[in-house]
């Protein structure tokens, strides 16, 4: 099943590498990734499209544990993005 994951993080060295490593280790394939920086260059807004037969909760829980992640939201892949109940986290 395909999911869209939206993250807000601090713009620190290796942030993207950590996110991709966790995603791969949890058995998810990245279909697409969009990254934008805030105007002050201190934060990143990241949108991932991932695919796996594994439960998305496994990935959601691990992404939320990364120290520089502010928030994680998971959406099912539909023509319009619909949040999955209980799959939003504001880490800081």
C-alpha positions in Angstrom: 0.0 0.0 0.0 1.2 3.5 -0.8 1.3 6.2 1.9 2.3 9.9 1.9 4.4 11.0 4.9 4.8 14.6 5.7 7.5 15.7 8.1 8.8 18.9 9.6 12.4 18.8 10.8 15.3 20.9 11.8 17.7 21.5 8.9 20.7 19.6 10.3 23.5 17.6 8.7 22.4 14.1 7.8 18.7 14.6 8.4 17.7 13.3 5.0 20.1 10.3 5.3 18.6 9.4 8.7 15.1 9.5 7.3 15.9 7.4 4.3 17.8 4.9 6.4 14.9 4.4 8.8 12.5 4.1 5.9 14.6 1.4 4.2 15.2 -0.5 7.5 11.5 -0.6 8.2 10.9 -2.2 4.8 9.4 0.7 2.9 10.4 1.8 -0.7 10.6 5.5 -1.4 8.6 6.3 -4.6 9.2 10.1 -4.4 10.5 12.7 -2.1 10.0 16.5 -2.0 12.1 18.7 0.3 11.8 22.4 0.8 13.6 24.7 3.3 12.1 27.5 5.4 13.0 31.0 4.6 15.5 31.2 7.4 17.0 27.9 6.2 16.7 26.3 9.7 13.8 23.9 9.0 12.9 21.3 6.3 9.5 20.3 5.1 9.7 16.8 3.6 7.0 14.9 1.8 7.7 11.2 1.1 5.6 8.8 -1.0 6.4 5.3 0.3 5.2 1.8 -0.6 5.1 -1.4 1.5 3.0 -4.3 2.5 4.1 -3.7 6.1 1.9 -1.6 8.5 2.7 2.1 8.1 2.6 2.5 12.0 6.0 0.7 12.1 7.6 3.5 10.0 5.6 6.3 11.7 6.8 5.3 15.2 10.4 5.2 14.1 10.4 8.5 12.2 8.9 10.2 15.3 11.9 9.0 17.4 14.5 10.8 15.2 15.8 13.7 17.4 15.4 16.6 15.0 11.9 15.7 13.7 9.2 18.2 14.8 6.1 16.4 13.5 5.1 13.4 11.3 1.8 13.0 9.5 0.7 10.0 7.5 -1.8 10.0 4.7 -3.2 7.2 2.6 -2.7 7.6 -1.2 -5.9 8.9 -2.6 -6.8 11.6 -5.2 -7.1 13.9 -2.2 -5.0 13.4 0.9 -6.9 12.1 3.8 -5.2 11.8 7.2 -5.3 8.4 8.8 -6.8 8.7 12.3 -4.2 8.5 15.1 -1.3 8.9 12.8 -0.1 12.4 13.6 2.6 13.4 16.0 4.0 16.7 17.1 7.4 15.8 18.6 8.5 19.1 19.9 
